[in-house]
Amino acid sequence: MKDEQFLILNESFIPQMSELFRSAFAGEPWNDDWSDSRKLNDYIKDLACSFNSLNYGLLIGGRLAALSIGSVRHWWEGTNYIIEEFCVSPEVQNSGVGTRFLGLIEQDACSRGIAGIFLQTDRDKPSYNFYRKNGFGELTAHVSFYKKIQDRAADIES
């Protein structure tokens, strides 16, 4: 596409990263409430400014239109790029931008000696089919766990 620029994002892009993230996840099917700007900026900083972070962006017409926040992790099988958050502006979704952006990420990762890309998503969201379409395979033996402890802490105190 004309007027696209693929780049590595640094800390100076935090405000644009936050705004794109908010707009991408505010509507269907996510409906995430990121109205607390401080919480949103802290979340983006937590991911984007961590040790070995590697954040990609795609500017279209000078505006951030696609974002991948992640980090490089070394594993015995090889070095991987772990995508924590990936999004495309609602204005350009379903236009091929996401697939093009992912291809650019793969090219850059390969040039860095990265062996693979790991990410997590929900089966019941459109992103699941997007990643499948773009060559990602499901790790059937992999399981994600979560334990809510905040309610339990209140029970312990009483």
Z-matrix of the N, CA and C atoms (Angstrom, degrees):
N
C 1 1.459
C 2 1.531 1 108.66
N 3 1.291 2 115.34 1 146.28
C 4 1.452 3 122.38 2 -179.59
C 5 1.527 4 110.66 3 -68.35
N 6 1.325 5 115.77 4 142.27
C 7 1.460 6 122.75 5 175.29
C 8 1.532 7 113.22 6 67.23
N 9 1.344 8 117.19 7 33.07
C 10 1.464 9 121.42 8 174.56
C 11 1.519 10 109.46 9 -100.07
N 12 1.323 11 115.40 10 144.39
C 13 1.461 12 120.99 11 176.39
C 14 1.522 13 108.68 12 -137.33
N 15 1.330 14 115.25 13 119.23
C 16 1.461 15 122.53 14 177.79
C 17 1.521 16 107.34 15 -92.16
N 18 1.329 17 117.51 16 131.31
C 19 1.457 18 119.01 17 -178.59
C 20 1.519 19 112.46 18 -151.23
N 21 1.328 20 113.75 19 162.29
C 22 1.461 21 121.98 20 172.17
C 23 1.528 22 105.99 21 -85.80
N 24 1.321 23 115.99 22 129.43
C 25 1.461 24 120.46 23 -177.80
C 26 1.524 25 110.79 24 -94.28
N 27 1.318 26 115.38 25 135.00
C 28 1.466 27 120.82 26 175.59
C 29 1.529 28 109.09 27 -110.79
N 30 1.320 29 115.07 28 -173.12
C 31 1.468 30 121.63 29 -176.71
C 32 1.525 31 113.77 30 -56.35
N 33 1.321 32 117.16 31 -29.24
C 34 1.466 33 119.51 32 -177.93
C 35 1.534 34 112.28 33 -64.89
N 36 1.319 35 117.62 34 -15.88
C 37 1.462 36 121.63 35 -179.27
C 38 1.533 37 113.32 36 -92.66
N 39 1.328 38 118.21 37 1.81
C 40 1.476 39 121.09 38 -176.23
C 41 1.536 40 112.17 39 -51.88
N 42 1.328 41 120.12 40 -47.22
C 43 1.471 42 118.58 41 -179.86
C 44 1.538 43 113.29 42 -59.79
N 45 1.341 44 117.49 43 -43.32
C 46 1.457 45 120.57 44 178.84
C 47 1.527 46 111.40 45 -68.35
N 48 1.327 47 116.60 46 -37.36
C 49 1.459 48 121.12 47 177.98
C 50 1.531 49 109.89 48 -62.26
N 51 1.327 50 115.84 49 -44.62
C 52 1.467 51 120.75 50 -179.85
C 53 1.518 52 111.30 51 -62.14
N 54 1.323 53 117.18 52 -44.80
C 55 1.466 54 120.15 53 -178.09
C 56 1.526 55 111.93 54 -66.71
N 57 1.332 56 117.21 55 -41.83
C 58 1.459 57 119.53 56 177.80
C 59 1.526 58 110.11 57 -64.41
N 60 1.321 59 116.86 58 -43.93
C 61 1.462 60 121.30 59 179.53
C 62 1.528 61 110.38 60 -59.43
N 63 1.335 62 116.56 61 -46.30
C 64 1.469 63 120.81 62 179.84
C 65 1.526 64 110.45 63 -58.92
N 66 1.332 65 116.86 64 -48.24
C 67 1.469 66 119.52 65 -176.72
C 68 1.525 67 112.09 66 -67.88
N 69 1.333 68 117.71 67 -34.74
C 70 1.466 69 120.88 68 -178.48
C 71 1.520 70 112.46 69 -70.22
N 72 1.330 71 117.01 70 -31.98
C 73 1.467 72 119.75 71 -174.36
C 74 1.530 73 114.00 72 -107.78
N 75 1.331 74 117.83 73 2.79
C 76 1.464 75 120.50 74 -178.93
C 77 1.529 76 112.72 75 -75.25
N 78 1.317 77 116.14 76 -33.98
C 79 1.454 78 119.74 77 -175.62
C 80 1.515 79 113.59 78 -96.39
N 81 1.331 80 114.74 79 -168.66
C 82 1.462 81 121.77 80 178.28
C 83 1.521 82 110.00 81 -61.30
N 84 1.305 83 119.52 82 145.32
C 85 1.459 84 127.20 83 -0.84
C 86 1.530 85 112.94 84 -92.61
N 87 1.328 86 117.77 85 3.28
C 88 1.469 87 120.90 86 -172.67
C 89 1.521 88 112.43 87 -81.20
N 90 1.334 89 116.58 88 -51.48
C 91 1.469 90 122.71 89 -178.40
C 92 1.527 91 112.92 90 56.28
N 93 1.334 92 116.25 91 39.39
C 94 1.465 93 120.63 92 178.34
C 95 1.527 94 110.18 93 -76.22
N 96 1.315 95 116.45 94 137.27
C 97 1.459 96 121.89 95 179.68
C 98 1.531 97 109.30 96 -98.16
N 99 1.321 98 115.58 97 94.88
C 100 1.465 99 121.24 98 177.24
C 101 1.525 100 109.21 99 -106.46
N 102 1.325 101 117.79 100 41.36
C 103 1.462 102 121.07 101 -179.71
C 104 1.526 103 112.06 102 -71.15
N 105 1.317 104 118.04 103 -21.85
C 106 1.461 105 122.08 104 176.78
C 107 1.537 106 107.87 105 -82.84
N 108 1.325 107 115.83 106 97.37
C 109 1.468 108 121.49 107 -175.44
C 110 1.522 109 112.90 108 -60.66
N 111 1.318 110 116.56 109 -35.80
C 112 1.473 111 119.33 110 179.46
C 113 1.527 112 110.55 111 -64.99
N 114 1.322 113 115.89 112 -44.71
C 115 1.461 114 120.38 113 178.91
C 116 1.538 115 110.34 114 -62.96
N 117 1.322 116 116.31 115 -41.20
C 118 1.462 117 121.07 116 178.72
C 119 1.529 118 110.88 117 -62.98
N 120 1.323 119 116.82 118 -49.02
C 121 1.471 120 119.61 119 179.74
C 122 1.522 121 111.63 120 -62.49
N 123 1.330 122 117.63 121 -39.19
C 124 1.467 123 120.48 122 177.14
C 125 1.524 124 110.63 123 -62.86
N 126 1.332 125 117.40 124 -40.84
C 127 1.460 126 121.51 125 179.25
C 128 1.533 127 110.50 126 -62.75
N 129 1.314 128 116.34 127 -47.90
C 130 1.465 129 120.40 128 179.84
C 131 1.528 130 110.19 129 -62.24
N 132 1.326 131 117.37 130 -42.95
C 133 1.471 132 120.36 131 177.87
C 134 1.523 133 111.35 132 -63.65
N 135 1.344 134 117.09 133 -41.12
C 136 1.469 135 120.40 134 177.91
C 137 1.519 136 110.96 135 -53.01
N 138 1.315 137 116.50 136 -43.34
C 139 1.460 138 120.95 137 -177.11
C 140 1.524 139 112.55 138 -83.48
N 141 1.318 140 116.06 139 -46.54
C 142 1.460 141 121.07 140 -170.40
C 143 1.525 142 114.30 141 -79.05
N 144 1.308 143 117.41 142 -18.33
C 145 1.466 144 120.43 143 -175.01
C 146 1.523 145 111.93 144 -116.31
N 147 1.319 146 117.01 145 22.94
C 148 1.465 147 119.93 146 -178.60
C 149 1.531 148 110.49 147 -87.00
N 150 1.315 149 114.91 148 171.89
C 151 1.457 150 120.70 149 177.89
C 152 1.528 151 109.33 150 -57.99
N 153 1.309 152 117.22 151 132.10
C 154 1.464 153 124.39 152 179.01
C 155 1.525 154 113.71 153 63.01
N 156 1.341 155 117.16 154 24.21
C 157 1.463 156 118.55 155 178.19
C 158 1.529 157 109.59 156 -65.48
N 159 1.310 158 114.93 157 147.44
C 160 1.458 159 122.63 158 177.00
C 161 1.527 160 106.08 159 -142.88
N 162 1.318 161 114.89 160 109.71
C 163 1.456 162 121.18 161 -173.11
C 164 1.520 163 109.58 162 -119.70
N 165 1.313 164 115.37 163 129.32
C 166 1.451 165 121.34 164 -178.01
C 167 1.523 166 109.91 165 -111.80
N 168 1.322 167 114.85 166 150.96
C 169 1.449 168 120.30 167 175.47
C 170 1.511 169 111.11 168 -141.47
N 171 1.301 170 115.25 169 156.00
C 172 1.456 171 121.69 170 173.30
C 173 1.520 172 107.26 171 -126.30
N 174 1.317 173 115.08 172 116.17
C 175 1.461 174 120.45 173 176.53
C 176 1.522 175 108.28 174 -92.68
N 177 1.301 176 116.71 175 134.84
C 178 1.456 177 122.22 176 172.66
C 179 1.517 178 106.40 177 -125.57
N 180 1.310 179 115.20 178 119.57
C 181 1.462 180 119.53 179 -177.15
C 182 1.513 181 112.25 180 61.06
N 183 1.334 182 116.96 181 31.61
C 184 1.457 183 121.81 182 178.54
C 185 1.518 184 114.96 183 82.51
N 186 1.347 185 118.03 184 -2.02
C 187 1.469 186 121.89 185 179.93
C 188 1.514 187 110.36 186 -109.68
N 189 1.326 188 116.32 187 141.64
C 190 1.452 189 121.14 188 177.51
C 191 1.528 190 108.82 189 -67.38
N 192 1.342 191 116.29 190 117.03
C 193 1.461 192 121.59 191 -175.89
C 194 1.521 193 112.78 192 -113.52
N 195 1.331 194 117.24 193 -18.31
C 196 1.462 195 120.94 194 178.70
C 197 1.522 196 108.03 195 -147.12
N 198 1.331 197 114.78 196 148.02
C 199 1.451 198 121.36 197 -171.51
C 200 1.517 199 110.72 198 -145.53
N 201 1.314 200 115.80 199 135.44
C 202 1.463 201 121.46 200 170.72
C 203 1.521 202 107.26 201 -131.92
N 204 1.317 203 116.08 202 117.82
C 205 1.460 204 121.81 203 177.98
C 206 1.518 205 106.87 204 -106.94
N 207 1.306 206 115.99 205 125.05
C 208 1.463 207 118.89 206 -178.74
C 209 1.505 208 112.85 207 -162.45
N 210 1.327 209 114.31 208 -167.44
C 211 1.459 210 120.15 209 179.58
C 212 1.524 211 109.79 210 -150.14
N 213 1.301 212 114.04 211 160.35
C 214 1.456 213 121.86 212 177.32
C 215 1.520 214 107.47 213 -94.71
N 216 1.312 215 115.87 214 128.90
C 217 1.469 216 120.30 215 178.19
C 218 1.516 217 109.36 216 -128.23
N 219 1.305 218 113.96 217 139.14
C 220 1.464 219 120.82 218 -179.09
C 221 1.517 220 109.20 219 -98.13
N 222 1.306 221 115.61 220 131.23
C 223 1.451 222 123.38 221 -176.20
C 224 1.509 223 107.89 222 -134.62
N 225 1.315 224 116.93 223 159.16
C 226 1.460 225 119.37 224 -176.61
C 227 1.530 226 112.34 225 -61.93
N 228 1.335 227 117.37 226 -25.39
C 229 1.467 228 120.35 227 178.72
C 230 1.527 229 112.87 228 -85.76
N 231 1.326 230 116.78 229 -11.58
C 232 1.463 231 120.84 230 -179.05
C 233 1.514 232 110.72 231 143.70
N 234 1.294 233 114.83 232 170.72
C 235 1.460 234 121.65 233 -179.87
C 236 1.530 235 109.27 234 -83.22
N 237 1.316 236 116.25 235 136.40
C 238 1.459 237 121.56 236 -178.30
C 239 1.522 238 111.46 237 -124.01
N 240 1.317 239 114.51 238 152.78
C 241 1.450 240 121.39 239 169.50
C 242 1.523 241 105.93 240 -99.73
N 243 1.328 242 116.32 241 119.27
C 244 1.459 243 122.33 242 -178.98
C 245 1.525 244 107.56 243 -99.41
N 246 1.324 245 116.80 244 112.55
C 247 1.463 246 120.54 245 177.42
C 248 1.519 247 108.15 246 -85.22
N 249 1.317 248 115.18 247 118.27
C 250 1.468 249 120.98 248 176.29
C 251 1.525 250 110.83 249 -87.77
N 252 1.326 251 116.10 250 -41.57
C 253 1.461 252 121.43 251 179.52
C 254 1.526 253 108.72 252 -142.66
N 255 1.308 254 115.70 253 137.24
C 256 1.460 255 122.77 254 179.14
C 257 1.517 256 106.41 255 -139.43
N 258 1.310 257 117.23 256 129.94
C 259 1.464 258 118.74 257 178.17
C 260 1.522 259 110.74 258 -154.73
N 261 1.317 260 113.00 259 158.03
C 262 1.460 261 122.73 260 177.30
C 263 1.521 262 106.78 261 -128.24
N 264 1.298 263 116.16 262 140.02
C 265 1.464 264 120.79 263 179.76
C 266 1.525 265 110.30 264 -54.84
N 267 1.324 266 117.32 265 135.88
C 268 1.470 267 120.15 266 177.19
C 269 1.531 268 112.69 267 -54.29
N 270 1.328 269 117.25 268 -28.20
C 271 1.467 270 122.05 269 -178.98
C 272 1.524 271 112.97 270 -64.85
N 273 1.348 272 117.51 271 -26.00
C 274 1.468 273 119.78 272 -177.21
C 275 1.530 274 113.09 273 -121.67
N 276 1.327 275 117.01 274 8.66
C 277 1.464 276 119.18 275 176.86
C 278 1.525 277 109.75 276 -63.38
N 279 1.325 278 115.35 277 151.80
C 280 1.467 279 123.28 278 179.85
C 281 1.526 280 113.12 279 64.60
N 282 1.330 281 116.30 280 26.99
C 283 1.467 282 120.55 281 178.03
C 284 1.529 283 111.56 282 -119.04
N 285 1.337 284 117.26 283 1.98
C 286 1.453 285 120.90 284 -177.81
C 287 1.521 286 113.68 285 94.84
N 288 1.318 287 117.02 286 -6.10
C 289 1.469 288 120.91 287 -179.06
C 290 1.526 289 111.21 288 -61.00
N 291 1.321 290 117.74 289 -44.49
C 292 1.466 291 121.25 290 -178.88
C 293 1.514 292 112.26 291 -61.07
N 294 1.323 293 116.72 292 -43.76
C 295 1.468 294 121.08 293 179.13
C 296 1.520 295 110.44 294 -65.90
N 297 1.335 296 117.23 295 -43.79
C 298 1.475 297 120.76 296 177.13
C 299 1.522 298 110.75 297 -60.65
N 300 1.321 299 116.21 298 -44.93
C 301 1.469 300 122.13 299 -179.31
C 302 1.527 301 110.29 300 -61.93
N 303 1.319 302 116.75 301 -45.45
C 304 1.465 303 120.66 302 178.71
C 305 1.522 304 110.90 303 -61.64
N 306 1.315 305 117.85 304 -38.92
C 307 1.463 306 121.63 305 176.68
C 308 1.519 307 112.17 306 -61.98
N 309 1.332 308 116.90 307 -40.56
C 310 1.469 309 121.08 308 177.73
C 311 1.527 310 110.91 309 -65.94
N 312 1.329 311 116.03 310 -38.44
C 313 1.465 312 120.68 311 176.90
C 314 1.526 313 109.70 312 -62.11
N 315 1.323 314 116.93 313 -46.07
C 316 1.461 315 121.10 314 179.98
C 317 1.523 316 111.03 315 -60.27
N 318 1.336 317 117.33 316 -42.83
C 319 1.468 318 120.81 317 178.32
C 320 1.523 319 111.36 318 -60.67
N 321 1.322 320 116.19 319 -47.28
C 322 1.462 321 119.96 320 -179.30
C 323 1.527 322 110.93 321 -65.02
N 324 1.324 323 116.45 322 -42.65
C 325 1.469 324 120.66 323 179.71
C 326 1.529 325 110.41 324 -61.30
N 327 1.318 326 116.96 325 -43.19
C 328 1.475 327 120.37 326 177.53
C 329 1.521 328 110.91 327 -60.35
N 330 1.316 329 117.38 328 -41.09
C 331 1.468 330 120.56 329 -179.92
C 332 1.524 331 111.69 330 -65.82
N 333 1.321 332 117.52 331 -20.61
C 334 1.468 333 122.76 332 177.80
C 335 1.531 334 112.02 333 -92.06
N 336 1.327 335 117.07 334 1.39
C 337 1.457 336 120.77 335 -179.41
C 338 1.514 337 114.22 336 81.65
N 339 1.309 338 116.79 337 16.38
C 340 1.469 339 121.24 338 -179.94
C 341 1.525 340 108.91 339 -78.15
N 342 1.331 341 115.50 340 132.34
C 343 1.463 342 121.48 341 -173.82
C 344 1.522 343 113.83 342 -87.06
N 345 1.332 344 118.23 343 -27.14
C 346 1.455 345 119.92 344 -176.25
C 347 1.513 346 111.84 345 -161.80
N 348 1.325 347 114.24 346 168.55
C 349 1.461 348 121.94 347 177.69
C 350 1.517 349 108.04 348 -122.12
N 351 1.320 350 115.98 349 130.87
C 352 1.459 351 122.58 350 179.39
C 353 1.517 352 108.54 351 -118.44
N 354 1.330 353 116.25 352 140.04
C 355 1.463 354 121.40 353 174.85
C 356 1.512 355 108.85 354 -156.08
N 357 1.298 356 115.29 355 167.03
C 358 1.465 357 121.79 356 175.35
C 359 1.520 358 108.86 357 -127.17
N 360 1.316 359 115.43 358 145.77
C 361 1.459 360 121.25 359 175.02
C 362 1.520 361 108.41 360 -151.59
N 363 1.302 362 116.54 361 175.01
C 364 1.459 363 121.94 362 179.51
C 365 1.524 364 109.93 363 -94.61
N 366 1.322 365 115.90 364 139.70
C 367 1.467 366 120.93 365 179.24
C 368 1.530 367 112.78 366 -62.94
N 369 1.318 368 116.47 367 -29.56
C 370 1.463 369 119.76 368 -174.12
C 371 1.532 370 113.86 369 -93.11
N 372 1.326 371 116.77 370 15.90
C 373 1.465 372 120.88 371 179.61
C 374 1.533 373 109.51 372 -114.80
N 375 1.334 374 117.65 373 154.82
C 376 1.465 375 120.77 374 179.40
C 377 1.534 376 113.12 375 -58.70
N 378 1.320 377 117.31 376 -26.10
C 379 1.472 378 120.17 377 -179.98
C 380 1.524 379 111.61 378 -60.56
N 381 1.319 380 117.28 379 -30.75
C 382 1.468 381 121.26 380 179.29
C 383 1.535 382 109.96 381 -57.36
N 384 1.321 383 116.14 382 -50.61
C 385 1.470 384 119.93 383 179.60
C 386 1.522 385 112.04 384 -68.93
N 387 1.329 386 117.77 385 -33.00
C 388 1.463 387 121.35 386 176.40
C 389 1.524 388 110.55 387 -59.87
N 390 1.317 389 116.92 388 -48.81
C 391 1.471 390 119.65 389 -179.32
C 392 1.526 391 111.36 390 -67.11
N 393 1.313 392 117.70 391 -39.89
C 394 1.477 393 120.66 392 176.87
C 395 1.528 394 109.85 393 -59.61
N 396 1.333 395 116.51 394 -45.82
C 397 1.463 396 122.38 395 179.60
C 398 1.529 397 111.21 396 -59.85
N 399 1.323 398 116.42 397 -30.75
C 400 1.461 399 121.42 398 -177.17
C 401 1.529 400 113.12 399 -95.91
N 402 1.323 401 116.60 400 20.92
C 403 1.464 402 120.87 401 169.82
C 404 1.513 403 116.71 402 91.08
N 405 1.320 404 118.85 403 5.32
C 406 1.453 405 120.80 404 177.91
C 407 1.525 406 109.13 405 -80.64
N 408 1.326 407 115.81 406 136.48
C 409 1.451 408 120.69 407 176.37
C 410 1.515 409 110.14 408 -104.85
N 411 1.307 410 114.92 409 146.41
C 412 1.459 411 120.88 410 179.91
C 413 1.530 412 109.70 411 -76.87
N 414 1.320 413 116.17 412 134.10
C 415 1.468 414 121.44 413 175.77
C 416 1.524 415 107.30 414 -86.88
N 417 1.294 416 116.67 415 96.54
C 418 1.466 417 120.00 416 -173.53
C 419 1.520 418 112.96 417 -70.05
N 420 1.329 419 117.93 418 -24.14
C 421 1.463 420 120.09 419 179.35
C 422 1.532 421 111.81 420 -87.25
N 423 1.330 422 116.80 421 -10.65
C 424 1.464 423 121.51 422 -177.54
C 425 1.528 424 109.88 423 -82.57
N 426 1.305 425 116.76 424 135.47
C 427 1.458 426 122.10 425 178.60
C 428 1.525 427 108.06 426 -130.67
N 429 1.314 428 116.56 427 137.27
C 430 1.458 429 121.02 428 173.82
C 431 1.520 430 108.09 429 -101.36
N 432 1.319 431 116.41 430 136.74
C 433 1.460 432 122.18 431 178.24
C 434 1.521 433 109.64 432 -117.70
N 435 1.318 434 115.52 433 153.10
C 436 1.451 435 122.32 434 175.58
C 437 1.519 436 107.66 435 -149.14
N 438 1.314 437 115.72 436 139.69
C 439 1.456 438 120.90 437 176.83
C 440 1.522 439 107.54 438 -133.22
N 441 1.319 440 116.79 439 119.57
C 442 1.452 441 120.82 440 177.21
C 443 1.518 442 108.08 441 -79.94
N 444 1.324 443 116.82 442 125.34
C 445 1.463 444 120.44 443 -176.89
C 446 1.522 445 113.24 444 -115.37
N 447 1.315 446 118.51 445 -11.16
C 448 1.461 447 120.80 446 -176.93
C 449 1.523 448 111.27 447 -62.46
N 450 1.321 449 118.74 448 -47.10
C 451 1.466 450 121.14 449 178.97
C 452 1.522 451 110.89 450 -63.95
N 453 1.311 452 116.40 451 -36.85
C 454 1.455 453 121.37 452 -179.66
C 455 1.534 454 110.79 453 -65.73
N 456 1.332 455 116.79 454 -37.85
C 457 1.463 456 121.06 455 179.40
C 458 1.539 457 110.42 456 -61.91
N 459 1.328 458 116.95 457 -38.32
C 460 1.468 459 120.63 458 178.18
C 461 1.524 460 110.78 459 -66.63
N 462 1.345 461 117.01 460 -37.78
C 463 1.475 462 120.92 461 177.30
C 464 1.515 463 111.32 462 -63.70
N 465 1.319 464 117.36 463 -39.60
C 466 1.460 465 122.40 464 -177.94
C 467 1.518 466 110.79 465 -66.37
N 468 1.355 467 116.18 466 -39.14
C 469 1.458 468 120.73 467 -178.16
C 470 1.533 469 112.00 468 -68.18
N 471 1.298 470 119.34 469 -28.04
C 472 1.466 471 121.08 470 -175.80
C 473 1.512 472 113.03 471 -89.38
